[in-house]
Every structure is written in structure tokens, then in C-alpha cells.
Amino acid sequence: MFYQSRDVIRALGESLKIEENAPKVIAVIPHITSIEEAQNRNKASAKIEKLKLTIDGLLASFAHCELTIVIKTVADRHITGFLPEYQIRSIQVEEESEGDPMFMGFRCQDALISRVNDFDWFLFLEDDIILQDSYILEKLEKFIVKSGSGRNLLFPNRYELWEGTKRYIDCTIDTKLAWNRLSSLEIDGAKFGEPTNPHSGFFCLSKDQVKLWIESGREWNNKDLGYGGPRECAATYSLLECFSIYKPHPSNLHFFEVRHHDTKYSELYPELSPDYIFSAIKAKPKFSTPERRQLAESLVDMR
């Protein structure tokens, strides 16, 4: 029967030809290390691993696209030379000679803006954000169309994996997290809302959205708006000048998500908000006092 069905599939099967018009995607990553790390592979091992996983996530998630990866950095303050050879061939390193390295995220914005006519999609991500989703562009395009406005951005929920437990850190570290019910959206059964903490260390804009951003004048460019610092402002809060930022609602947090390679927030806030902490690891069975006594006695008898 198997061979008969295989012959039928071959006779009636559709062509496997891949679509030739692949989306053109550019991803820009701010990346700064200490001089000591830039000169010593051993001292830089942790940051090498983070950047390697970030680049691998891009290569996997956008393997079906025409992908360009740009690393924005400062001379003698990066570890790109320690990356695997295949990654070195996959990236473009752009070194800045002036300006505060803390504001490198804004130079990444400029790099995207300057290439507005060359690509279809424009990504920013920090150098410790790992993507694991080949349907990112499809999700974003559907959100733009069905939300009814190009000024609506969809950001992913960011999580850490700590001891096998998945923790949505931007929910757990905000003790007064709220979701704006007045501007919530529902698209094909998935819910989205504007959170009080929209930061993800990631954003992705279509070409039309980049043009809207340019037309806004970008008055918040290169400014520390007081939300965490200049890095967070470049990655998230400066975009609020032009856009409304949504994330998947708590009822479907996993719809669109990225992984934060570090575990520092999980360790700092281990049990702050259990509603945003998930684990498939089965808990150890809990015994009552009589059950524990009976178990102990049985073990003694076995000896």
C-alpha cells in the first residue's frame, strides 16, 4: 500500500519549485565589547557565543530570504573576528569613529533609514536576541494589513530560558504591567495589546513603515528619553514618536516571541510574577507528613 500511495503522490503531486521573488531583508545589530574582550578570545567567550547564536538565528529564520546582516560597532571594540568562518562571510562590519558607543542603537537606525530603497523589511536586534521563527514576516504583514494601519507595530514578547523554565521577562520585571484594553486587537483568533513595557530588543519594519518614520522627522533620534537608557530608547521608545507598539496579549504570549540569551532577569526576579512563567518540567511529588513517615519506615525495613 505504501508503494502504491507513493506512486499516486508522484503522479498527482504539485511542483516543489521555490518562489523566486524572495523578500529582501536587512538586519542591523549594535555590538560593543571591552578592548580586553576584543583582544582576547578567552575573555570574550561569553559574548562570542551570544553573537554567534544571534547570527545563527537570523540565518535560520530568514534562510528563504535575501538576507543582509550588518554589525554596527567601534574599532577595537568588537569580537567579530572570533566568529566562525561561515558567519564572518555572512556579515558586514561597519565601524563608527565618532559618538558615544552607548548610542550605537541610533546609528543602527540610521543604517536602516539610509537603505530604505534597497530592502523590503528592516530589522533591528540587540546582539543577545535569538530568533527561532521562519514566519516572522508573514505574521508582521498580516498584523499590518488586518490592524488597519501601518502605524501599528507588532513587537515580540521576550523570554529567557532558565533551568528549563520559560520566563517572559518584560512581563515579570514590570511590577505594574498593564495592557490597554481600549486599544486591544484581535486578528484571526490571536489577541494583541499595547503594554506598559513594550521593550523587546527587536523591531522589524516594512519599507512603507520606514518611509512613515522618515516623514515623521525623527525628532527623538539620538536622544535618551529616560526609559532605561539610550540603548532601550534606540531599540523601542524612540519609535513611539511615530508608531503604536503592540505585543501578543497574555492569553497568547507565545504567538510572536524572541529569546534573550542571558538569564540575568530570571535570576534577579525568580518568582516575581508566576503568571508569566511556564515550564513543561514535572514537579516532584509532594508527600504529606504521614506519607513521608511511612516511606521512611519502608526504606528502613528494606535495609
Secondary structure, DSSP 8 states (H G I E B T S, - for coil): -HHHHHHHHHHH-------S---EEEEEEE----HHHHH-TTTTHHHHHHHHHHHHHHHHHTTTSEEEEEEEEETTS--GGGS-HHHHTTEEEEEE-SS-GGGHHHHHHHHHHTTTTT-SEEEEE-TTEE---TTHHHHHHHHHHHHT-TTEEE--EEEEEETTEEE-HHHHS-TT--B-GGG-EEETTEEEE-BS----SEEEEEHHHHHHHHHTT-TTTT---SSS-HHHHHHTGGGGGT-EEEEE-GGGGGGSEEEES--HHHHHSTTS-GGGEE--S-------HHHHHHHHHHHHHH-
